[in-house]
Each structure stands twice: as structure tokens, then as C-alpha cells.
């Protein structure tokens, strides 16, 4: 791991300092986090042998955390960069030959704009999760039960807010984590399942290095005042630890200090949400462009300071004495001695070549390159806002970001399927195999956060009515957030309408047998509104007898 540490320190200001796979730069080394058991691959994913059991190697936890701290610093800098703490511009030095004292350090925090715009686009609207059984009957009691569980857990845990934050962290870091846990809040009769999001600064999953790549164990931890406070997750057990626990394990003094309790979930309740397979954040490959944007903008402000402190020159006038010359720099005055004895006096301000147009073009090009490389639409660009008069024009402008979002949705869907597996098994729906089957028949639909045309949506729904299931049909309406609840509301409305029509129905006319049809029928209606309608042939026979 020392090679990784050396590389990070030597390349602290390198344009590639955010890119994953530090230790594989020379192509033949892999950094080990602990002995020869756990290593980082080219995408900074921790791997170990499929038969590795961390509970039999608890003494290696301290080494894992210490070696991971170097990579954690890289992740920390990514968040600092998102917040506007740009190291390159902070370290900008004043030019030695500069006439003015200006050394502006202007941060154009376009990184934050990129992340917030893309996350708002992909996860600004709640995800729609709907279970439809294999037979397609979404109104069955089983389907209603499963959808009620999904809706209850999602609403009770504020899952959409957790998913949004996890998605934003994944865009910043290249990966993030959703952690499930059991907690009993005020008013709850028993511990309930809840979720929270974690960043790679304080969470780590180790996967097997075989084709399955399944999670072997995970850790969440906080590093406070040089002390670790964390939790270890395995498929069967969960244990808490701190620095004292790790020290005792390393020294071998107390092997019982690490206390485990049974994992209440069917699997490790830590789920990775990756931005892409390479675990690259959005800012990683536009780092040099954003640093250059800060530099050009700072130099532009320096130029403005120069003109605010323009230098006054004199020529052909009486020479200043020593005391006056001492104040030249303070008063921005210089004196040029005349080579000709009879030269006319000249007074004025020195003019500096105006490079404003060059700087403006550079800023425009840098900004365009940043948004193009990140595949994010610049919402403040006048060229964009002026060309969105039609839905088709808007769709064309949004296409690069839509393609980027499609890849993100693939990763999100995989993570949410793992989350649904935890939800189903935790809520007693059935065995793990049954839970897998439920997940396979659960539709996860993401809705990009763009202006929607109600007319277009209604047209789609009208054309698909009778072709797709009701939950799938409702998923095309952007204003519906909770599809299972909407299906229940529709079915309830149908039942109420059927009851209303049944109670409001009038019986057919019926003769009383003496030919006085009108009066007898009127009296009959007043006394027996709900009497069944007699067969038509009986009524005809009665009329015939009355006529005879």
C-alpha cells in the first residue's frame, strides 16, 4: 500500500488525482489493504477470495482502515471540490512582474452546478415502484399486499429523499452507499426498517474476486479525533468496534472485545450505488477545465484591478525630487525624462492592451467544453432557453443528458432491486427465493425531471389503454407518485359507483292485474323501490288478460 500512498502524495496537484485506479498506473501492481487477502482493483473496488472470512481475521481491520485512509483523502477532496474548495486556485501565486498587487482567487463553482443539475434531472421526481404478479392481475389481494408493503416502507422511511442524496453522492464521488438498519422511534411499538445514505469517505464494501462478485463484508465508520467508531457487517452477523477494540485485536490481548449480534436482514444491509463501473465522479474528467476556468476568471478580475489603478505618466516636465519619487508606487505615477530639451510637456494615463475579448472567448469555450464533457445541459445558456419553444426541440437539447441518465438508471435499478430484496425478506413475505421472485416482477420506473405536456401524456395513456396493465399505464402520468395507492383509489371509486348505480335503479313497469296500470304502478314505486323487474313475457300476459 506504500506505493499508493507515495503516488497520491506525489500527484496531489495532478490533473489525474481524482481518477480511480491509482496503483495500477504502471500496469503490474495492485495495492493490498490487508496482507495478501484484500486488495483494490483498477476501479478502486476492494476484493478478496470467495472463501475469506473476516470474522477469522478481525486483527486485520485496523490495517484495512489505515491503508484505506489514503484513498479516503481523495474522496474527501472530491467533496471539498464540490463545495467550492478548489486547491489549484487557492495555491495561485502572484506574478513577480505584475505592476499591481492584485492576486485574485476567484472560484467559479461549476462543479456544484453540474452535480445538482444532473441529480435534479435524474432523481428530482420520486421513483415509481410497482409489483405486478406474473398473471398480470394487479388488483389481486397478493399484489395489493405487496404494493402496500412497498408503499408503507417507502413513505415511512422517506426513501425517496435517501435515494436522492445517495444519487447525488454517487455523482460526486463515483459511488455511494445505502445502509438499512433497524430502529424504534417514538410512537413505534417495535423496531422498524430504516435507510440512510453513506459516502465512500466512511463506508467500504469488500467483494469476492470471482465471477459472482458478491459482497463478502462491509464497514461503516467515522474517524473523529484520531479514533475510529464503526460497524462491521457480514451476511450473518453485525458487530460494532472502536479504536480500542481494534488495538486489543491487533495485540491479541482480548479476542472477545468485538461483540457480534445476529444480522436481522437476509443479507448484508449495505448496498453500493455506483455512478458507473469505473467509479468515476462527474467532476473527475473535467478537473483541469474547471481549474483553468477559475484561473482565467481570476486573471480577468486582475485586469479590472489594473484599470482601476491606472498609472499616470509625466513627460517633459520638471523632474521630481527624491521625496516625490518615493511616493510613485503609492500614487501610481511615473516620470519619463525627455531626450529633447525643448519637448512639449505630456500628461496622461498608460494604456494596457485590452484582452477582454480573448478572455471572454476563452471563458465561453471552457464553459462549453465542461458541460459537453460532463454530458449535462447548461440550463442558463441563452441558446438553450431560446430554442425550447417546442417539446421536440427541448428533447434534442436534452438528449446528451438523457443518454447519461439512462446509464445512471441502470445502476440505480440494480441497487434498488437489492434494496427491495431486503424489504421483502424483512417484512415476512416469504422465503428468500420467494423474495427474489417478487423482485423480478416489480417494475422500477424513473421519471426525468423535465417539463411534461399533459396533452402528450394523456395521448399516450389513451393509446395504451387496454394494451398494458393498469399500473404500467399509470406510470406514464408524471403527476402520479404512488401508483399502488392510485390503483387502490381507482378500484375503490369503481366499487362506490357500482353501489350507487345499483341503489339508484328503478324497477320496470308492472301491471297489478286489474288494468289500472298507471295508478297501481305509481303506488308500487312508492312502496317497493328495490323490487326486482319481472320478466317481460309475464307483463305481456297480464296486459292480455286485462284487455280480455
C-alpha positions in Angstrom: 0.0 0.0 0.0 3.0 2.3 0.3 3.1 2.6 -3.5 -0.4 4.0 -3.4 0.5 6.5 -0.6 3.5 7.7 -2.5 1.6 8.1 -5.7 -1.1 10.1 -4.1 1.3 12.4 -2.3 3.5 13.0 -5.3 0.5 13.7 -7.5 -1.5 15.8 -5.1 -2.0 18.6 -7.6 -2.0 16.3 -10.7 -5.0 16.5 -13.1 -5.5 12.8 -12.6 -5.6 12.9 -8.8 -9.3 12.1 -8.8 -9.2 9.2 -11.3 -9.7 5.7 -9.9 -7.1 3.0 -10.1 -4.0 4.8 -8.7 -1.9 1.8 -8.0 -2.4 0.2 -11.4 -0.8 3.2 -13.2 2.2 1.0 -14.1 0.0 -1.9 -15.0 1.6 -4.6 -12.8 0.8 -3.8 -9.2 -2.3 -3.9 -7.0 -2.4 -2.2 -3.6 -3.2 -4.5 -0.7 -5.3 -3.2 2.1 -4.5 -6.1 4.4 -1.7 -8.6 4.0 -2.3 -10.7 0.9 -6.0 -11.0 1.5 -7.7 -7.8 0.4 -6.7 -5.5 -2.5 -8.1 -2.7 -4.6 -8.7 -3.4 -8.3 -8.3 -0.9 -11.1 -11.6 0.8 -10.3 -10.8 1.1 -6.5 -13.1 -1.8 -5.7 -12.0 -3.9 -2.7 -11.7 -7.6 -3.5 -10.9 -10.8 -1.6 -11.0 -14.5 -2.0 -14.6 -16.1 -2.1 -13.6 -18.2 0.9 -12.2 -15.3 3.0 -13.9 -14.9 6.4 -13.4 -11.6 8.0 -14.6 -12.9 11.4 -11.5 -15.1 11.4 -9.2 -12.1 10.6 -10.5 -9.4 12.8 -7.0 -8.3 13.6 -6.7 -7.1 10.0 -9.5 -4.5 10.4 -7.1 -1.9 11.8 -4.7 -2.4 8.9 -7.6 -2.1 6.4 -8.8 1.2 7.8 -5.3 2.7 8.0 -4.5 1.8 4.4 -7.9 2.9 3.1 -7.3 6.3 4.7 -5.2 7.4 1.7 -8.0 6.8 -0.7 -10.4 8.3 1.7 -8.5 11.6 1.5 -9.0 11.6 -2.3 -12.8 11.2 -1.8 -12.7 13.9 0.8 -11.1 16.3 -1.7 -13.8 15.5 -4.2 -16.4 16.7 -1.7 -14.3 19.8 -0.9 -14.2 20.5 -4.6 -17.9 20.2 -4.9 -18.3 22.7 -2.1 -16.0 25.2 -3.8 -12.7 24.5 -2.1 -10.6 24.4 -5.3 -7.0 23.7 -4.4 -5.4 24.9 -7.7 -6.8 28.4 -7.4 -6.1 28.5 -3.7 -2.4 28.0 -4.4 -2.3 30.6 -7.1 0.8 32.8 -6.7 1.2 36.4 -7.6 3.2 37.2 -10.7 6.5 38.6 -9.9 6.5 41.1 -12.8 3.0 42.3 -12.0 2.6 46.1 -11.7 -0.4 45.8 -9.4 -0.7 43.9 -6.2 -3.8 42.0 -7.4 -3.8 38.3 -7.0 -7.5 37.4 -7.1 -8.5 33.8 -6.4 -12.0 33.5 -7.9 -13.8 30.2 -7.7 -16.4 29.5 -10.4 -18.1 26.6 -8.7 -19.4 25.0 -11.9 -18.8 21.5 -10.3 -21.7 22.1 -7.9 -23.9 23.2 -10.7 -23.1 20.1 -12.8 -23.9 17.7 -9.9 -27.1 19.5 -8.8 -28.4 19.9 -12.3 -27.8 16.2 -13.2 -29.1 14.9 -9.9 -32.2 17.1 -10.1 -32.8 15.8 -13.6 -32.4 12.1 -12.8 -33.9 12.0 -9.3 -35.9 15.2 -8.9 -39.1 13.2 -9.2 -39.9 10.2 -6.9 -39.1 6.7 -8.3 -42.2 4.6 -9.0 -42.1 1.1 -7.7 -45.0 -1.3 -8.5 -45.4 -5.0 -8.2 -47.4 -6.9 -10.8 -47.8 -10.6 -10.5 -46.9 -13.0 -13.3 -50.6 -13.4 -14.3 -50.8 -9.6 -14.7 -53.6 -9.2 -12.1 -52.5 -6.1 -10.3 -55.8 -6.0 -8.4 -55.4 -9.3 -6.6 -55.1 -9.5 -2.9 -51.5 -10.7 -3.1 -50.5 -7.9 -5.4 -52.3 -5.4 -3.2 -50.5 -6.7 -0.1 -47.0 -6.5 -1.7 -47.6 -3.0 -3.1 -48.9 -1.9 0.3 -45.7 -3.0 1.9 -43.6 -1.2 -0.7 -45.6 2.0 -0.3 -45.6 1.9 3.5 -41.8 1.3 3.8 -41.0 4.0 1.1 -43.2 6.6 2.8 -42.2 5.7 6.4 -38.5 5.8 5.8 -38.5 8.8 3.4 -36.8 6.5 1.0 -37.1 8.9 -2.0 -35.1 11.6 -0.1 -32.5 8.9 0.8 -32.2 7.8 -2.8 -31.8 11.4 -3.9 -28.9 12.0 -1.5 -27.3 8.7 -2.4 -27.6 9.5 -6.1 -26.0 12.9 -5.6 -23.1 11.5 -3.6 -22.6 8.9 -6.3 -22.3 11.7 -8.9 -19.8 13.5 -6.7 -17.6 10.5 -5.6 -18.4 7.9 -8.3 -20.1 5.7 -5.8 -22.2 5.9 -2.6 -24.0 3.5 -0.3 -27.5 2.9 1.1 -27.4 1.3 4.6 -30.5 -0.4 6.0 -30.9 -0.6 9.8 -33.5 -1.4 12.5 -34.6 1.5 14.8 -37.5 2.2 17.0 -38.7 5.8 17.0 -41.1 7.4 19.4 -44.6 6.0 18.9 -43.4 2.8 17.2 -44.3 -0.4 19.0 -41.2 -2.3 17.7 -38.0 -1.6 15.7 -38.7 -0.7 12.1 -36.6 -0.9 9.0 -35.0 2.4 8.0 -32.4 3.7 5.5 -29.6 6.2 5.3 -27.0 7.2 2.7 -23.2 6.9 3.2 -20.3 8.2 1.1 -17.0 6.3 0.4 -15.4 8.5 2.9 -17.0 6.5 5.7 -18.1 3.2 4.1 -16.5 0.3 2.4 -17.7 -3.0 0.8 -15.3 -5.8 0.0 -16.5 -8.1 -2.8 -15.4 -11.6 -3.8 -12.9 -11.7 -6.7 -14.8 -14.4 -8.6 -17.4 -14.0 -11.4 -20.2 -13.5 -8.9 -18.5 -10.5 -7.2 -20.8 -10.8 -4.2 -20.4 -8.7 -1.1 -18.3 -10.5 1.5 -18.4 -7.9 4.2 -18.9 -4.2 4.7 -17.9 -1.5 7.1 -19.3 1.9 8.1 -17.1 4.1 10.2 -16.5 7.6 11.5 -13.0 9.0 12.1 -13.1 11.5 14.9 -10.1 13.0 16.7 -7.9 10.1 15.5 -10.3 7.5 16.7 -12.5 5.1 14.7 -16.1 4.3 15.6 -17.6 1.8 13.2 -19.8 -1.2 12.4 -18.8 -4.4 10.7 -21.5 -6.2 8.6 -21.3 -9.8 7.5 -24.1 -12.0 5.9 -25.0 -13.4 9.3 -23.7 -11.0 12.0 -23.2 -7.4 12.8 -20.6 -6.0 15.2 -19.5 -2.6 16.5 -16.0 -1.5 17.2 -13.8 1.5 18.1 -10.1 2.2 18.1 -9.6 0.5 21.5 -11.3 -2.7 20.1 -9.0 -2.7 17.1 -5.9 -2.2 19.2 -6.9 -5.1 21.5 -7.5 -7.3 18.5 -4.1 -6.4 17.0 -2.2 -7.0 20.2 -4.1 -10.2 20.9 -4.9 -9.2 24.4 -8.7 -9.5 24.2 -10.3 -11.5 21.4 -13.7 -11.2 23.0 -13.9 -7.4 22.9 -15.6 -7.5 19.5 -19.3 -8.1 20.2 -21.5 -9.5 17.5 -25.2 -9.8 17.3 -27.4 -11.6 14.7 -27.9 -9.8 11.4 -31.7 -9.1 11.2 -31.6 -8.9 7.4 -31.3 -11.7 4.9 -28.1 -10.3 3.5 -25.5 -7.6 4.1 -27.7 -4.4 4.6 -25.1 -2.2 2.8 -25.8 -1.6 -0.9 -23.5 0.2 -3.3 -24.9 2.7 -5.7 -22.3 3.2 -8.4 -22.2 6.0 -10.9 -20.6 3.8 -13.4 -18.4 0.6 -13.4 -15.2 2.8 -13.3 -16.5 4.6 -10.2 -15.7 8.0 -11.8 -17.4 11.0 -10.5 -18.8 13.8 -12.7 -16.0 16.2 -11.8 -13.2 13.7 -12.3 -12.6 14.2 -16.0 -13.4 18.0 -16.1 -11.0 18.8 -13.3 -8.4 20.6 -15.5 -11.1 22.5 -17.3 -12.7 23.8 -14.1 -9.3 24.8 -12.7 -8.5 26.7 -15.9 -11.9 28.4 -15.7 -11.0 29.6 -12.2 -7.6 30.8 -13.4 -8.9 32.8 -16.4 -11.7 34.4 -14.4 -9.2 35.4 -11.7 -6.9 36.9 -14.3 -9.8 38.8 -15.8 -10.6 40.3 -12.4 -6.9 41.2 -12.1 -7.2 43.1 -15.4 -10.1 45.1 -14.0 -8.0 45.9 -10.9 -5.3 47.2 -13.2 -7.5 49.7 -15.0 -8.9 50.8 -11.6 -5.3 51.5 -10.6 -4.1 53.1 -13.9 -0.7 54.7 -13.9 -0.3 58.4 -14.6 2.8 59.5 -16.5 4.5 62.8 -17.0 6.9 63.7 -19.7 8.7 67.0 -20.4 8.1 68.5 -17.0 10.4 69.4 -14.2 11.9 66.3 -12.6 10.5 65.2 -9.3 12.7 65.3 -6.2 13.6 62.2 -4.2 10.7 62.6 -1.8 8.2 62.8 -4.6 9.8 59.8 -6.3 9.4 57.8 -3.1 5.6 58.1 -3.5 5.5 57.0 -7.1 4.3 53.4 -6.4 1.7 54.5 -3.9 0.2 57.2 -6.2 0.7 55.1 -9.4 2.8 57.8 -11.1 5.9 57.5 -13.3 8.1 60.2 -14.9 9.8 59.8 -18.2 12.8 62.0 -18.8 12.8 63.9 -22.1 15.6 63.2 -24.5 14.9 66.6 -26.2 15.5 69.8 -24.5 12.5 71.7 -26.0 9.9 68.9 -25.9 6.3 69.9 -25.0 5.1 68.6 -21.7 2.9 65.5 -21.9 0.5 64.2 -19.2 -1.8 61.1 -19.4 -2.5 57.5 -18.3 -0.7 54.5 -19.6 -2.9 52.2 -21.7 -2.7 48.5 -21.5 -3.7 46.3 -24.4 -7.3 45.2 -23.9 -7.5 41.4 -23.9 -11.2 41.3 -22.7 -12.4 39.7 -26.0 -9.8 37.0 -25.8 -10.7 36.2 -22.2 -14.4 36.2 -22.9 -13.9 33.7 -25.8 -11.7 31.6 -23.5 -14.3 31.6 -20.8 -17.1 30.7 -23.2 -15.1 27.8 -24.7 -14.1 26.4 -21.3 -17.7 26.5 -20.1 -19.0 24.8 -23.2 -16.3 22.1 -23.0 -17.1 21.4 -19.4 -20.8 20.9 -20.0 -20.2 18.9 -23.1 -17.7 16.6 -21.4 -19.9 16.1 -18.4 -22.9 15.5 -20.7 -25.0 18.0 -18.7 -27.2 20.7 -20.3 -26.3 24.3 -19.3 -29.8 25.5 -18.2 -28.6 29.1 -18.0 -27.3 29.2 -21.6 -29.5 31.7 -23.6 -29.0 29.5 -26.7 -30.8 26.7 -24.8 -33.6 28.7 -23.3 -34.4 30.4 -26.6 -34.7 27.2 -28.5 -37.1 25.3 -26.3 -40.4 26.6 -27.8 -41.4 23.0 -28.7 -41.2 19.7 -27.0 -39.1 18.2 -29.8 -36.5 21.0 -29.6 -36.3 20.5 -25.9 -35.8 16.8 -26.3 -33.0 17.3 -28.8 -31.2 19.6 -26.4 -31.6 17.2 -23.5 -30.5 14.1 -25.5 -26.9 14.0 -24.3 -28.0 14.3 -20.6 -30.8 11.7 -21.3 -28.2 9.2 -22.6 -26.1 9.9 -19.5 -29.1 9.4 -17.3 -30.0 6.1 -18.9 -26.7 4.7 -17.8 -27.3 6.0 -14.3 -30.7 4.5 -14.2 -29.3 1.0 -15.0 -27.0 1.3 -11.9 -29.9 2.7 -9.8 -32.2 0.0 -10.8 -29.7 -2.7 -9.8 -29.2 -1.1 -6.4 -33.0 -0.7 -5.7 -33.6 -4.3 -6.6 -31.1 -5.2 -3.8 -33.0 -2.8 -1.5 -36.3 -4.4 -2.4 -34.9 -7.8 -1.6 -34.2 -6.5 1.9 -37.6 -5.0 2.2 -39.5 -8.2 1.1 -37.5 -10.5 3.4 -37.7 -8.2 6.3 -41.5 -7.9 6.1 -42.1 -11.6 6.2 -43.4 -12.0 2.7 -41.8 -15.4 2.4 -38.5 -17.2 1.8 -35.5 -15.6 0.1 -36.4 -17.4 -3.1 -39.9 -16.0 -3.0 -38.5 -12.5 -2.4 -36.3 -12.9 -5.5 -39.4 -13.8 -7.5 -41.2 -10.7 -6.2 -38.3 -8.5 -7.2 -38.2 -9.9 -10.7 -41.9 -8.9 -11.1 -41.5 -5.5 -9.6 -41.3 -2.6 -12.0 -38.9 0.3 -11.1 -39.6 3.4 -13.2 -37.6 6.6 -13.1 -39.1 9.8 -14.5 -36.7 12.5 -15.7 -37.4 15.9 -14.2 -38.3 17.9 -17.3 -41.4 19.9 -18.2 -44.2 17.5 -19.2 -47.0 18.0 -21.6 -50.3 16.8 -20.1 -51.7 16.5 -23.6 -48.9 14.3 -24.7 -49.2 12.1 -21.6 -52.9 11.8 -21.9 -52.5 10.8 -25.6 -50.0 8.0 -24.6 -52.3 6.7 -21.9 -55.3 6.7 -24.3 -53.4 4.8 -26.9 -52.1 2.2 -24.4 -55.3 1.7 -22.6 -56.2 -2.0 -22.7 -52.8 -2.9 -24.1 -50.7 -2.7 -20.9 -51.6 -3.3 -17.2 -53.2 -0.6 -15.2 -50.0 0.1 -13.0 -47.9 0.3 -16.2 -50.4 2.6 -17.7 -50.4 5.0 -14.7 -46.6 5.1 -14.8 -46.8 7.3 -17.9 -48.5 10.0 -15.9 -45.8 12.1 -14.3 -48.1 13.7 -11.7 -48.8 10.3 -10.1 -46.1 9.5 -7.4 -47.6 6.5 -5.7 -49.0 4.1 -8.3 -50.2 1.3 -5.9 -52.3 3.9 -3.9 -53.7 5.3 -7.2 -54.7 1.7 -8.3 -56.5 1.3 -4.9 -58.2 4.6 -5.4 -59.4 3.7 -8.8 -60.8 0.3 -7.6 -62.5 2.0 -4.7 -64.1 4.5 -7.0 -65.4 1.7 -9.2 -66.9 -0.1 -6.3 -68.6 3.1 -5.0 -70.0 3.9 -8.4 -71.4 0.4 -8.8 -73.1 0.6 -5.4 -74.5 4.0 -6.3 -76.0 2.9 -9.6 -77.4 -0.3 -8.0 -79.2 1.6 -5.3 -80.5 4.3 -7.7 -82.0 1.8 -10.2 -85.9 1.8 -10.7 -88.0 -1.4 -11.4 -89.7 -1.8 -14.7 -93.4 -1.1 -15.1 -95.6 -4.0 -13.8 -99.5 -4.4 -14.1 -101.4 -5.1 -10.9 -103.9 -7.4 -12.8 -107.0 -5.0 -12.9 -106.0 -2.8 -15.9 -105.2 0.3 -13.7 -101.6 0.4 -14.8 -100.7 4.0 -14.1 -102.1 4.2 -10.5 -101.0 0.8 -9.4 -97.5 1.2 -10.8 -97.2 4.6 -9.0 -98.2 3.1 -5.7 -95.9 0.2 -6.3 -92.9 2.5 -6.9 -93.6 4.3 -3.6 -93.6 1.2 -1.5 -91.1 -1.0 -3.1 -88.3 0.7 -4.9 -85.9 -2.2 -4.8 -88.4 -4.9 -6.2 -86.8 -6.9 -9.0 -88.0 -6.3 -12.5 -90.4 -9.1 -13.6 -89.8 -11.0 -16.9 -91.2 -9.3 -20.0 -93.4 -12.2 -21.0 -95.3 -12.1 -17.7 -96.1 -8.4 -18.2 -97.4 -9.1 -21.6 -99.7 -11.9 -20.4 -101.1 -9.6 -17.7 -101.9 -7.0 -20.2 -103.7 -9.5 -22.4 -105.8 -10.8 -19.5 -106.8 -7.2 -18.6 -107.8 -6.5 -22.1 -110.0 -9.6 -22.3 
